[in-house]
Amino acid sequence: MTSIVLMNLIVTIFLLRRDDLEPFQKGAQLFIVWLIPVIAGIGIWQFYRSQDRPLARNKIGSSLSNGEGYSSAGGGGD
């Protein structure tokens, strides 16, 4: 129980210090963190941590292609 409260306090401070959120967004997210402590706290923290990381670019050009066979050529389905 103590670890959940500590994690929620950390996420609360993290959310309050963000400048890119509207006051309503902060309030709603804090409400969710304290309403659903474990899942919401970890989920919101991970979401914003991933938003703060710079995007990794491919060394060849600026394509974000991951080489999984997707292309921009149409064709649709058969």
Protein Blocks (a to p, Z undefined) as FASTA:
>chain_A
ZZmmmmmmmmmmmmmmpmkbcfklmmmmmmmmmmmmmlmmmmmmmmmmmmmpccdddfeh
jbfbehlopafbehiaZZ
